[in-house]
Amino acid sequence: MYLIIAEKPSLARNIIAGIANVQQNEMKKYNGYYQGGSYIVTWVFGHLFSLADIEDYSPTENPKWTMDNLPCFPKEFKFNLKKGKDKKVDSGVKKQFDTIKYLCNRDDVDTIVNAGDSDREGEIIVRLCVQHALSTEKKFVRLWLPDQTPQTIKQALFEMKDESEYQSLANEGFARTYIDWLYGVNLTRFATLKTGKLLRVGRVIVPIVKAIYDRDTEIRNFVPEKYYVISSHEKTNDEFVDLTSKNKFTKDEYQKALEACTSYNAQTATVTNVKTKRDVLYPPKLFSLSKLQSYLGKKFKLSMDETLSTVQKLYEDGYVTYPRTNSEYLATAEQGKVKNIIENISKLNYPVKFRFSKSIFDDSKIESHSALTPTYKIPKPSDLTEREKTVYTAILRRFVAVFCADECIVERSEIKIKVGELEEFTLKGTVIIEPGWTKFDEYTQKDKILPKLEKGETVNINFQPCEKETTPPKHYTIETLNNYLKNPFREDKANAEENDDDEYRAIFEGLELGTEATRTGIIENACNSAYISLKKDSYYILPDGEYLIESLSQLGIIMDKYKTSELGQSLKKVYKGECTINDSVALAQNEIQSVFDLSKDVEVEKDTNIGLYGDVAGICPSCGGKVVRTKFGYGCENYKDGCKFSISKTICSRTISMSNVKMLLATGKTSKIQGFISKNKKSFDASLKLDENNKVVFDFPNPAPPKSQSDKAPAKRTYKRTAKK
């Protein structure tokens, strides 16, 4: 007997439908599984197992989080059956696992089939169940499904490979699981205990929130600046010819701009070249998940989660291929399948025909799964909800565009105009002559018609200064955030020329932040945690997101794109067999350990350790109460009774440590503290002291005497000022 363990009940139903094409026996339903002929089919509900919590490695009677068992680096990671919110094993989970355990150990079952989703997550979900359930060694094979149509499942049942061939994928999956646990559990507890506010710290969520934080901060602090360009807008042969120089002038260089205009206008502008040719405009590539999310987010304002959940449902219903793909290409071995799909689609009166092209079929740009396409199974309109129709139609029409039998013919024009020997201008225009694939998929560029000019013709010019203003960067959209996460070390390429070699190199090397399979859930988690918000198509940082990033910076937790990409690259090396799971885990442990070591053996003047939330720093100089660590700094516990004494956690961009606050309260003054930043962005060192009103002020010891009488200023103003946040 073959025991097939599917990742979800819906997949189990589709596998049963596929088995019907293999054998005559009907599948009979039992409690938690189906059986018939040579097959038993059961299922899990996604993850039945999760990594054990810290308390399972370091038992304690104290149910509260504590620094006593941090950091936690298990010698061997343990898994437990998934627990509910009450910290007890979910009864439904236990019941289904008991069924799987019984089936795995049945004497008549000699082959167990892993039918998890075809990715690293699905690979380890079923493996964990089998590892915990199986008492004796049995044959273990993999059912790999690019889609869930009965035809594909039938074929896959005859092509199952031994699980050992997917060991590298499993290794990467386990390494990622361990690393994410180490970061999430250790640093979430550390940051929460330090700040007194639950901060969700994760390997991918933090750099995503930080990217939005940095962009919004840049927009908020942006100061527009005026500048000048010189332009000509004059008629030649009753048609306007627009010329704008590449040269720019600052707001203080208006006179220079005028002089440049005089120089240009004194020259003769001559057409040096005119080219017009007919060309074929090729369609865009097929969709990866992120490109589909970008397209639907921009056009229909669907969130990434809405797109993923909808396309996942279409996949489970057999209408589209595996959705969590990072490729926009098809495998060369899929040509026969594609011809079958084209044949079915042509019945819908779409003008499609098969064509082989490197822009469509390219094995070098496929890691695990090909691009998103429809399958041969075409739904009726009544089978789909409105949102499902929107998503399915987008995938279908992109496929039709790529394999459209009618070419899109355009006329491309180029005119070069030289103004004396000062500058040469190039005008480009494109006009669609025959629409071809653009009837089925969007082509957003409008026709640009150039004026009718001949080579050697003189063009009328009248250059004038034109005032412009610099604009702030734009908020991240679904499209631009996706582009950034796929390769965070490349500038936005939304409007750049198509060349995706660098993008796929970044994906295969692990430079991306998160993966197609995980990013959507992580971004949704950031939204649910009130770190960021999505309004229409743009992401914005929220106060809790600002608090998260600023607090982690103060705590010395560096989780930017560089650290995350370094870990991502180590995971890819595990997949390629270039390093072990333990090597990758050790890299994460070293990074985490450095956070905990940061506050040890640090000189007082460089200290930034803010202690733990609720720690007592000393006696309040105003009322005699206790000064304790709060979420925002240090404050008197008698605040509600009217005492307003407090010390900010950050002064002039410098974190004020617990040891410095203790010294300040005990002696009235700290030693010299290094690294304050002034308003004009200059670094300075100073002590802090309490003035006669118990306000915290700067103290600059031994200031240099003024050079002249005119340089003198009141001592209070020059050498002693209130320390503000």
Secondary structure, DSSP 8 states (H G I E B T S, - for coil): -EEEEESSHHHHHHHHHHHTTT-SS--EEETTEEEETTEEEEE--S-SEEE--HHHHS--S--S--GGG-S---SS--EEE-B-TTSSB-HHHHHHHHHHHHHHT-TT--EEEEE--SSHHHHHHHHHHHHHH-SS--EEEE---SS--HHHHHHHHTS-EEGGGGHHHHHHHHHHHHHHHHHHHHHHHHHHHHHSS-----TTHHHHHHHHHHHHHHHHT----EEEEEEEEEEETTEEEEEEEEEEEETT-HHHHHHHHHHHHTS-EEEEEEEEEEEEE-----B-HHHHHHHHHHHH---HHHHHHHHHHHHHTTSB--S----S-B-GGGHHHHHHHHHHHHTTT--B-----TTTB-GGG-SS---B-B-S----GGGS-HHHHHHHHHHHHHHHHHTBSS-EEEEEEEEEEEETTTEEEEEEEEEEEE-GGGGTS-------------TT-EE---EEEEEEE-------BHHHHHHHHH-TTS---TTS----HHHHHHHHHT-SSS-TTTHHHHHHHHHHTTSEEEETTEEEE-HHHHHHHHHHHHTT---SHHHHHHHHHHHHHHHHTSS-HHHHHHHHHHHHHHHHHTTTT--GGG------TT-EEEE-TTTS-EEEE-SSEEEETTGGGT---EEESEETTEE--HHHHHHHHHHSB---EEEEE-TTS-EEEEEEEE-TTS-EEEE-SS----SSGGG---HHHHT--B---
